[in-house]
Amino acid sequence: MKLEGSTVINAPRSTAYGYLTDANFVGQCAPGVERVEELDPGKKFRVVVSVGFGIVKATFNTDVEFVEKRENEYARIKAVGKAPGSGANVGAELFFTDGEGGATELKWVADVLITGTIAIVANRLMASVTQFMSKQFFDAARAKIEAALKN
C-alpha cells in the first residue's frame, strides 16, 4: 500500500529535520507507540507499537533504521515489525524543502506491507486506518515542533 502526503511546519528546515529524525520525538508523536529503545543513536531503534484495524488489534515489535540521511534535506527509513501471526514492512522517505516565511515544507511517501492474520482479517480497513494514523502523526509532530519554538 502506497501512502503519501505533505505538510507545512512553521519552523526552519534544520529544526524540523532535527525533530523528525529523533527517535524519541517520533515515538512521542506516533499513535500507539508504547516504547522506543535506541540501539544505535541516530540510526537504529526498536519500537513497540499497538495498532488497531477495527476490532483487530496487534502489538508489533519493530526494528527501525535510517538507511539514508542528507542533513536538513532527506531521510529514508526502513522498518520491519513482527506481531503474533502478522508482520509489517515499511519503507518511508521524508523530503524537507524551504517554505514561505522560513517555514519547512515536508513531503513524505511510504510503502507499507502488512502480512499475516491482521492483513487477512482487516484488509478492507487497512488503507484508510493507515492513512489516518499517518495524518495523526504528522499533525502531532507539526504541533509539537511549532510549540517548542514558541517556548
Backbone as numpy.savetxt, mean C-alpha at the origin, in Angstrom:
# Nx Ny Nz CAx CAy CAz Cx Cy Cz
-5.52 -8.81 -11.02 -6.36 -7.65 -11.02 -5.46 -6.42 -11.02
-5.75 -5.52 -11.92 -4.96 -4.30 -12.08 -5.71 -3.16 -11.38
-4.99 -2.40 -10.57 -5.54 -1.24 -9.88 -4.65 -0.04 -10.18
-5.24 1.14 -10.19 -4.44 2.35 -10.36 -5.21 3.54 -9.83
-4.46 4.59 -9.54 -5.08 5.79 -9.04 -4.06 6.90 -8.92
-4.56 8.04 -8.47 -3.68 9.18 -8.24 -4.27 10.04 -7.15
-3.41 10.84 -6.55 -3.84 11.78 -5.53 -2.84 12.92 -5.47
-3.27 14.04 -4.97 -2.39 15.18 -4.76 -2.19 15.32 -3.26
-0.93 15.38 -2.86 -0.57 15.55 -1.46 0.02 16.94 -1.31
-0.56 17.73 -0.43 -0.07 19.10 -0.21 1.17 19.08 0.66
2.25 18.60 0.06 3.55 18.49 0.72 4.60 18.40 -0.37
5.83 18.82 -0.07 6.91 18.68 -1.04 7.12 17.20 -1.40
7.62 16.98 -2.59 7.83 15.63 -3.08 8.73 14.82 -2.15
9.80 15.42 -1.64 10.72 14.69 -0.75 10.01 14.24 0.53
9.08 15.05 1.01 8.33 14.69 2.22 7.38 13.53 1.93
6.61 13.64 0.86 5.67 12.57 0.50 6.42 11.26 0.26
7.51 11.34 -0.47 8.31 10.15 -0.75 8.84 9.54 0.55
9.35 10.36 1.43 9.90 9.87 2.70 8.86 9.11 3.51
7.67 9.67 3.61 6.61 9.00 4.37 6.16 7.70 3.69
5.94 7.76 2.38 5.36 6.60 1.68 6.36 5.48 1.41
7.61 5.70 1.75 8.59 4.61 1.67 9.06 4.20 3.07
8.33 4.63 4.09 8.61 4.27 5.48 7.61 3.19 5.90
8.10 1.99 6.19 7.23 0.85 6.50 6.30 1.11 7.67
6.81 1.74 8.72 5.97 1.98 9.89 4.86 2.98 9.60
5.16 4.02 8.82 4.13 4.97 8.43 3.07 4.30 7.56
3.51 3.54 6.58 2.58 2.84 5.69 1.68 1.92 6.52
2.25 1.23 7.50 1.47 0.35 8.36 0.40 1.07 9.15
0.63 2.33 9.49 -0.36 3.12 10.22 -1.53 3.52 9.33
-1.32 3.54 8.03 -2.34 4.02 7.09 -3.12 2.89 6.41
-2.50 1.74 6.28 -3.11 0.65 5.53 -4.20 -0.04 6.35
-5.39 -0.22 5.78 -6.48 -0.88 6.50 -6.10 -2.32 6.86
-6.43 -2.72 8.07 -6.25 -4.10 8.50 -4.87 -4.48 8.98
-3.91 -3.56 8.95 -2.56 -3.90 9.38 -2.54 -4.07 10.90
-2.06 -5.22 11.33 -1.97 -5.52 12.76 -0.55 -5.32 13.29
0.44 -5.58 12.44 1.83 -5.48 12.90 2.76 -5.27 11.71
3.81 -4.47 11.93 4.87 -4.26 10.94 6.19 -4.54 11.63
7.01 -5.36 11.00 8.33 -5.69 11.54 9.36 -5.43 10.44
10.28 -4.51 10.70 11.32 -4.23 9.72 12.38 -5.32 9.77
12.68 -5.90 8.63 13.70 -6.94 8.54 15.02 -6.36 8.06
14.94 -5.46 7.11 16.10 -4.75 6.56 15.64 -3.30 6.38
15.97 -2.41 7.34 15.42 -1.05 7.33 15.47 -0.38 5.96
14.30 0.14 5.58 14.19 0.84 4.32 14.07 -0.06 3.10
14.15 -1.39 3.31 14.12 -2.30 2.17 13.11 -3.44 2.33
13.21 -4.20 3.43 12.34 -5.37 3.61 11.63 -5.31 4.95
10.38 -5.74 4.93 9.63 -5.82 6.18 8.56 -6.89 6.09
8.07 -7.30 7.24 7.02 -8.31 7.34 5.80 -7.63 7.95
4.65 -7.92 7.36 3.40 -7.29 7.79 2.37 -8.39 8.06
1.63 -8.23 9.14 0.47 -9.08 9.40 -0.75 -8.20 9.14
-1.59 -8.64 8.21 -2.75 -7.84 7.81 -3.98 -8.72 7.70
-5.09 -8.25 8.26 -6.37 -8.94 8.16 -7.20 -8.27 7.07
-7.72 -9.09 6.17 -8.49 -8.58 5.04 -9.82 -9.30 5.00
-10.88 -8.53 4.74 -12.20 -9.13 4.61 -12.81 -8.80 3.27
-13.37 -9.81 2.66 -14.12 -9.66 1.40 -15.53 -10.16 1.71
-16.41 -9.25 2.12 -17.74 -9.67 2.56 -17.61 -10.46 3.85
-18.19 -11.65 3.89 -18.14 -12.48 5.10 -16.86 -13.31 5.18
-16.06 -13.27 4.13 -14.82 -14.04 4.08 -13.68 -13.17 4.59
-12.99 -13.66 5.62 -11.88 -12.91 6.18 -10.65 -13.80 6.28
-9.49 -13.18 6.16 -8.23 -13.93 6.26 -7.17 -13.01 6.84
-6.23 -13.62 7.56 -5.08 -12.89 8.08 -3.85 -13.36 7.31
-3.20 -12.42 6.64 -2.04 -12.72 5.81 -0.76 -12.32 6.52
0.21 -13.23 6.52 1.59 -12.91 6.91 2.30 -12.58 5.61
2.75 -11.35 5.48 3.20 -10.84 4.20 4.62 -10.31 4.27
5.45 -10.77 3.33 6.80 -10.25 3.18 6.76 -9.19 2.09
7.25 -8.01 2.43 7.21 -6.85 1.52 8.64 -6.38 1.30
8.93 -6.04 0.04 10.27 -5.56 -0.28 10.19 -4.42 -1.29
10.97 -3.37 -1.03 11.16 -2.34 -2.03 12.22 -2.88 -2.98
11.82 -3.21 -4.20 12.77 -3.80 -5.15 13.48 -2.74 -5.98
12.94 -1.54 -5.99 13.61 -0.44 -6.69 13.13 0.88 -6.09
14.07 1.78 -5.90 13.76 3.12 -5.41 14.60 4.13 -6.16
13.97 5.23 -6.57 14.68 6.40 -7.06 14.19 7.55 -6.20
15.05 8.02 -5.34 14.67 8.98 -4.31 13.83 10.13 -4.86
12.70 10.34 -4.20 11.74 11.41 -4.49 11.05 11.29 -5.84
11.25 10.15 -6.54 10.65 9.98 -7.87 9.82 8.71 -8.01
10.31 7.60 -7.47 9.74 6.31 -7.84 10.05 5.26 -6.78
9.10 4.36 -6.57 9.34 3.19 -5.73 8.53 2.02 -6.28
9.18 0.86 -6.33 8.50 -0.37 -6.77 8.55 -1.36 -5.62
7.40 -1.94 -5.34 7.24 -2.81 -4.18 6.75 -4.18 -4.64
7.27 -5.21 -3.99 6.80 -6.57 -4.22 6.36 -7.11 -2.87
5.19 -7.76 -2.82 4.69 -8.34 -1.58 4.14 -9.73 -1.86
4.46 -10.65 -0.96 3.97 -12.02 -1.04 3.37 -12.36 0.32
2.07 -12.68 0.32 1.39 -12.98 1.57 0.81 -14.38 1.57
0.74 -14.94 2.79 0.16 -16.27 2.96 -0.83 -16.23 4.10
-1.97 -16.86 3.86 -3.00 -17.07 4.88 -3.40 -18.54 4.76
-4.00 -19.11 5.79 -4.41 -20.51 5.68 -5.28 -20.75 4.43
-4.77 -21.55 3.51 -5.50 -21.89 2.30 -5.54 -20.82 1.23
-4.84 -19.71 1.41 -4.88 -18.62 0.44 -3.51 -17.96 0.32
-3.35 -17.20 -0.74 -2.10 -16.48 -0.96 -2.37 -15.18 -1.68
-1.39 -14.29 -1.62 -1.50 -13.00 -2.31 -0.13 -12.63 -2.86
-0.11 -12.17 -4.08 1.09 -11.61 -4.71 0.72 -10.22 -5.21
1.52 -9.24 -4.80 1.23 -7.86 -5.17 2.51 -7.22 -5.70
2.37 -6.54 -6.79 3.43 -5.69 -7.31 2.85 -4.29 -7.43
3.54 -3.29 -6.93 3.01 -1.92 -6.98 4.13 -0.95 -7.33
3.74 0.12 -8.00 4.68 1.18 -8.35 4.07 2.51 -7.94
4.92 3.36 -7.36 4.53 4.72 -6.97 5.36 5.70 -7.78
4.69 6.69 -8.38 5.36 7.71 -9.19 5.10 9.07 -8.55
6.15 9.78 -8.17 6.06 11.07 -7.51 6.50 12.17 -8.48
5.64 13.15 -8.71 6.01 14.30 -9.54 5.58 15.58 -8.84
6.16 16.69 -9.26 5.81 17.99 -8.69 4.42 18.39 -9.16
3.62 18.83 -8.20 2.30 19.35 -8.50 2.30 20.86 -8.35
1.14 21.46 -8.49 1.02 22.91 -8.38 1.24 23.37 -6.95
1.85 24.53 -6.80 2.01 25.15 -5.50 2.85 24.38 -4.50
3.81 23.60 -5.00 4.67 22.84 -4.10 4.10 21.52 -3.64
2.96 21.13 -4.18 2.34 19.85 -3.83 3.03 18.72 -4.59
2.69 17.50 -4.21 3.19 16.31 -4.88 2.03 15.61 -5.56
2.22 15.27 -6.81 1.24 14.43 -7.49 1.75 13.00 -7.43
0.94 12.14 -6.85 1.30 10.73 -6.71 0.41 9.90 -7.60
1.02 9.12 -8.47 0.28 8.15 -9.28 0.77 6.78 -8.87
-0.13 5.82 -8.85 0.24 4.47 -8.45 -0.49 3.45 -9.32
0.17 2.33 -9.51 -0.42 1.18 -10.18 -0.06 -0.06 -9.37
-0.97 -1.01 -9.37 -0.73 -2.25 -8.64 -1.33 -3.41 -9.41
-0.66 -4.53 -9.32 -1.14 -5.77 -9.89 -1.30 -6.73 -8.72
-2.52 -7.17 -8.46 -2.83 -7.99 -7.29 -3.35 -9.34 -7.76
-2.78 -10.40 -7.21 -3.24 -11.76 -7.50 -3.53 -12.44 -6.17
-4.79 -12.77 -5.94 -5.21 -13.50 -4.75 -5.54 -14.92 -5.19
-5.02 -15.91 -4.46 -5.24 -17.31 -4.83 -5.82 -18.08 -3.65
-6.33 -19.26 -3.96 -6.80 -20.15 -2.91 -8.25 -19.91 -2.52
-8.57 -20.34 -1.32 -9.94 -20.33 -0.82 -10.57 -18.95 -0.88
-9.88 -17.94 -0.41 -10.46 -16.60 -0.39 -10.78 -16.11 -1.80
-9.95 -16.47 -2.77 -10.19 -16.06 -4.16 -11.43 -16.75 -4.72
-11.61 -17.99 -4.38 -12.76 -18.75 -4.89 -14.06 -18.24 -4.28
-14.07 -18.06 -2.97 -15.29 -17.69 -2.26 -15.66 -16.23 -2.47
-14.68 -15.34 -2.53 -14.96 -13.90 -2.57 -14.67 -13.27 -3.93
-14.60 -14.05 -4.97 -14.19 -13.56 -6.29 -14.95 -12.33 -6.75
-16.25 -12.31 -6.60 -17.05 -11.19 -7.11 -16.81 -9.89 -6.36
-16.43 -9.97 -5.09 -16.24 -8.78 -4.27 -14.82 -8.23 -4.34
-13.89 -9.05 -4.78 -12.48 -8.73 -4.64 -12.06 -7.41 -5.29
-12.44 -7.17 -6.51 -12.01 -5.95 -7.21 -12.51 -4.70 -6.51
-13.80 -4.66 -6.17 -14.34 -3.45 -5.55 -13.79 -3.24 -4.14
-13.62 -4.31 -3.36 -13.07 -4.18 -2.01 -11.61 -3.75 -2.07
-10.84 -4.31 -2.97 -9.43 -3.97 -3.09 -9.26 -2.52 -3.52
-10.06 -2.06 -4.47 -10.01 -0.66 -4.90 -10.39 0.27 -3.76
-11.43 -0.11 -2.99 -11.86 0.70 -1.85 -10.76 0.78 -0.79
-10.10 -0.35 -0.50 -9.03 -0.36 0.49 -7.84 0.50 0.02
-7.55 0.48 -1.27 -6.48 1.32 -1.81 -6.81 2.79 -1.61
-8.05 3.16 -1.88 -8.47 4.55 -1.69 -8.37 4.93 -0.21
-8.81 4.04 0.68 -8.70 4.31 2.12 -7.25 4.57 2.51
-6.35 3.73 2.00 -4.94 3.88 2.34 -4.40 5.23 1.88
-4.59 5.58 0.62 -4.02 6.81 0.09 -4.69 8.04 0.71
-5.98 7.98 1.03 -6.63 9.09 1.72 -6.04 9.28 3.11
-5.84 8.17 3.84 -5.27 8.25 5.19 -3.83 8.76 5.14
-3.05 8.26 4.19 -1.65 8.69 4.07 -1.57 10.18 3.76
-2.38 10.63 2.81 -2.39 12.06 2.45 -2.75 12.90 3.68
-3.79 12.52 4.40 -4.24 13.28 5.57 -3.15 13.32 6.65
-2.48 12.21 6.91 -1.43 12.17 7.94 -0.21 13.01 7.54
0.17 12.94 6.28 1.32 13.73 5.80 1.01 15.21 5.91
-0.17 15.60 5.43 -0.54 17.01 5.48 -0.67 17.50 6.91
-1.22 16.68 7.81 -1.35 17.06 9.22 0.02 17.22 9.87
0.96 16.36 9.51 2.32 16.43 10.10 3.00 17.75 9.71
2.73 18.25 8.53 3.34 19.51 8.09 2.72 20.72 8.79
1.50 20.58 9.24 0.83 21.70 9.93 1.29 21.82 11.37
1.81 20.73 11.92 2.24 20.74 13.34 3.65 21.24 13.50
